[in-house]
């Protein structure tokens, strides 16, 4: 029994160290408040083509699934982890059959630092059905325009991070036909997200 507990403790410590090694980043400079931005424009939705895990991802190839889209970046100190954790909790409430028909896309608005490998590891930490997506600056901007997502670089010369990216923090729900049907606010509670997904699955 003691050996089992010791083994579990070692595994937990190793997992914590791995998280610190890969994902923890220094906090912003003192006094800076990282706040979600308002939408840049009313979202209209629509297809886009980006890259996930080194492979081309076209939104139209996900027809038949409910797709959740969230714009953020892996160096985000607070807003993104909160929303992704809430989305992950919502996914865990689904049945395996429901989950198989749902895909979450975490689109990085910081392609300069978020390479496909880092994105895949970061997104997968929250849930296997969350995929990290990136592309060129122009490709990301084109996708963001379709969904009204806003973002801007904020220099942090007195921080080891170098810069942050202020961004809007909405989650977009796309139905199985590829139509944007709902925009959820920052930090929408997991049960509300789960209910919204199930509504689209039932209608699909």
RAVEN-V489980 format. One line per field, one symbol per residue. phi: phi as a letter, one per 20 degrees, with the letter a starting at -180 (. if undefined). psi: psi as a letter, one per 40 degrees, with the letter a starting at -180 (. if undefined). burial: # if it has 24 or more other ideal C-beta (glycine too) atoms within 12 Angstrom, else .. Layout:
phi: ???
psi: ???
burial: ???
This chain:
phi: .ffffffffffffffffffffedfcgfffgnededfefffagfdmpfbccccmndfcdgffegndedddceaafeffbffgfffffffffffeefgffffdccdddefecffdefgffffffffffafeddecbrfgfffffffffdmfdbbfcfcfecffnbdcfbfceddddffenefdbcefgmfggfffgffffffffef
psi: dddddddddddddddddddddddhiiiiihehhhiiiiidihhdaiiihahhfeihhhdeeeieihhhhhhaideheddddddddddddddeeiiddddeehhhhhhhegeddgidddddddddddidehhhiaaiddddddddddeehiiihhigdeieddiihiiifihhhhieeehheihiihfhiddddddddddddde.
burial: ......................#.#..#.....#.##.#...#.#.######....#.#..#..########################.#####...##.###########..#.#.###.######.#######...##..##.######..#.#....#.##############.#.#####.###.#..##.###.##...
